[in-house]
Amino acid sequence: MKTDIAQNLDQVLESAVILSWTDLMKDAASGLLHLEYAFAPDSSLDCLKLWSARVRGHWHLVCEYRMSASTGHCEGLHFESEFRSAGLAQSLEFIMRHQRSFSPSPNFGRTGLLQVQPPTDAETTEAANLLREAYRRVNTFSAEPPLAWAAVGTQDSSTEEGTE
């Protein structure tokens, strides 16, 4: 992974969702997760909503993250009753607080949407590597990768650099 080019915010968000798949889609080798996001007036992400469909056409709100409180909504992350993921909670908190460290999502004046399908082992490893690099890139000593994915796809740094 190249460190001189800013990571794309959509890719980092998608990686967080991929790494939380088993927490959110228990026993589901199929299904979809949709990450919906809304922009603030300054084009930063203001609100995220993650939706789950284990059965086609039946969507359930997994969680909602808000950067600021509004009428009827508190700031921060809130999971719906049947869903929990400590790794996703930690990742979203990190990503949203440091979103300016990533290439922004395109703001076309409407809500954005990312769709995530059941990830392969290779996609899960790639997502773990991408998030690990995001934590390194932001250079936040207090930001540790969630334990749920910290060991996924771990590579020796000398092999990542292509040394032989």
HUJO-V718287 format. One record per residue. N is the residue number from 1. RES is the residue in one small letter. PHI is phi in whole degrees, 0 to 359 (NA if undefined). D_CENTER is the distance of its C-alpha to the mean C-alpha in whole Angstrom. Layout:
n:res:phi:d_center
N:RES:PHI:D_CENTER
N:RES:PHI:D_CENTER
//
This chain:
n:res:phi:d_center
1:m:NA:18
2:k:279:20
3:t:262:19
4:d:272:21
5:i:247:19
6:a:298:16
7:q:289:13
8:n:280:11
9:l:301:9
10:d:300:8
11:q:295:8
12:v:292:6
13:l:297:3
14:e:300:5
15:s:298:5
16:a:299:3
17:v:292:5
18:i:303:7
19:l:290:8
20:s:258:8
21:w:308:11
22:t:294:14
23:d:291:13
24:l:266:13
25:m:244:15
26:k:314:18
27:d:58:21
28:a:247:19
29:a:275:20
30:s:229:19
31:g:107:17
32:l:217:15
33:l:238:11
34:h:244:11
35:l:251:9
36:e:259:11
37:y:221:12
38:a:238:15
39:f:262:16
40:a:276:19
41:p:304:22
42:d:272:21
43:s:72:18
44:s:279:16
45:l:283:13
46:d:253:15
47:c:215:13
48:l:237:10
49:k:228:11
50:l:252:10
51:w:245:13
52:s:239:14
53:a:228:17
54:r:278:19
55:v:241:22
56:r:308:23
57:g:85:23
58:h:246:22
59:w:262:19
60:h:230:18
61:l:290:16
62:v:273:13
63:c:200:12
64:e:221:12
65:y:237:11
66:r:236:14
67:m:286:15
68:s:219:19
69:a:287:21
70:s:216:23
71:t:303:26
72:g:82:24
73:h:225:21
74:c:269:20
75:e:289:18
76:g:99:15
77:l:261:13
78:h:223:15
79:f:270:15
80:e:286:17
81:s:305:20
82:e:270:19
83:f:244:16
84:r:205:14
85:s:199:12
86:a:296:12
87:g:297:10
88:l:295:7
89:a:301:9
90:q:293:10
91:s:295:6
92:l:296:6
93:e:300:9
94:f:297:9
95:i:297:7
96:m:293:9
97:r:288:12
98:h:242:12
99:q:299:11
100:r:289:15
101:s:279:14
102:f:243:13
103:s:299:14
104:p:290:14
105:s:288:13
106:p:294:16
107:n:257:18
108:f:263:21
109:g:80:22
110:r:218:20
111:t:293:17
112:g:267:14
113:l:212:13
114:l:245:10
115:q:249:12
116:v:238:11
117:q:264:14
118:p:306:15
119:p:281:13
120:t:280:16
121:d:299:17
122:a:295:17
123:e:293:13
124:t:294:12
125:t:296:14
126:e:298:13
127:a:296:9
128:a:296:11
129:n:296:13
130:l:296:10
131:l:291:8
132:r:300:12
133:e:294:13
134:a:298:11
135:y:297:12
136:r:296:16
137:r:300:16
138:v:291:15
139:n:59:18
140:t:257:17
141:f:294:20
142:s:276:18
143:a:268:15
144:e:256:15
145:p:300:12
146:p:304:12
147:l:301:15
148:a:299:13
149:w:231:12
150:a:300:14
151:a:267:17
152:v:292:15
153:g:65:17
154:t:296:19
155:q:234:21
156:d:294:24
157:s:299:23
158:s:288:27
159:t:283:26
160:e:296:23
161:e:279:25
162:g:84:28
163:t:283:30
164:e:239:33
//
